[in-house]
């Protein structure tokens, strides 16, 4: 009996797995893009309110997650100084 083997790329399981991986990558890309957009907008607003953004503040913005960025955005206009918003300056 001669068996015909289906190439891996043509199997349903392979195609489903590839679809799952692609969707996961798209989701991660959207989340990263959203985070970057929020970082840029918050940095712009901070510069308008407090002036030039020090290196420690830029670093803190880059390291923050989306929830932290949102919390800072909500508190931006209550803060009297940049350290009131982002916390004490790092050395």
N, C-alpha and C positions, 0 to 999 in steps of 0.2 A: 504494500500500500504506500503510495506516494503522498506525503503531506506537504501542503503549501503553507509556508510560514508568512504571516503578515508582518511587514516592517513595524517596528515599535512605534514610530511616528504616526502610523495610521490606525493604531488601536484607540478605542474609545477611552480607556483608562488614561492613556498618555495625553490625549487631547483634553480631557477633563482636568488633569493635573496641571497642564500648561495654562489652561484658562484660569484656574485658581491662583496660580503664581502671578499671572499677569494682573489680575484684579487686585491682589495684595500689593503689588508694586505700584499700581495706579493710586490706591488708597494712601500708601505711605508717601507718595509724591505729592498728592493733594495736601496732606497734613503738613509736610515739610514746607510747601509753598505758602500755606496759610500762616504758619509760624513765622516765616521770613517776612511776609507782608506785614504782620502785626509788629514785628521787631522794627522794621523800617518806619512804619507810621508812628510808633511810640517814640523812637529816637528823634524823629522830626518834631513831634510835639514837645518833647523834653527840651530840645534846642531852642524852640520858640519861647518856652517858659523860663528856662534857666541859663541859656547861652550854650557855649561850646560843650560838647559831651566829652568828659574826661575818659581816658583809656579804661579805667576801672569800671566806669559805668557802661561803656560799650561792651566790655567783656561780660558783665553781669547780664545785659540784655541778650547777648548771644547764647548764654548758658541757660536762660530761663525757659520753662515750658509754657505752653499756651495759657494755662490757668494763671500762672504768675504774671504773664504779660497783661492779661485781662485785669487782674487785681491792681497792678500798677496804673493801668489806664483809668480805672475807676477812681483812683486816689490822686491822680495827677494834679487836680486843681485845688485840693486841700493842702498839699505839701507846700511848706514855706521855703524849703531848701531841697536840693537834689538828694541829700542823705536822708531826709524825711521820707522820701519816696522809695529809694532803692536800698536803704539801709546804710550802715557805716561804710566808709571808704576802705577798700582792701589795700594792703601794702604789698 
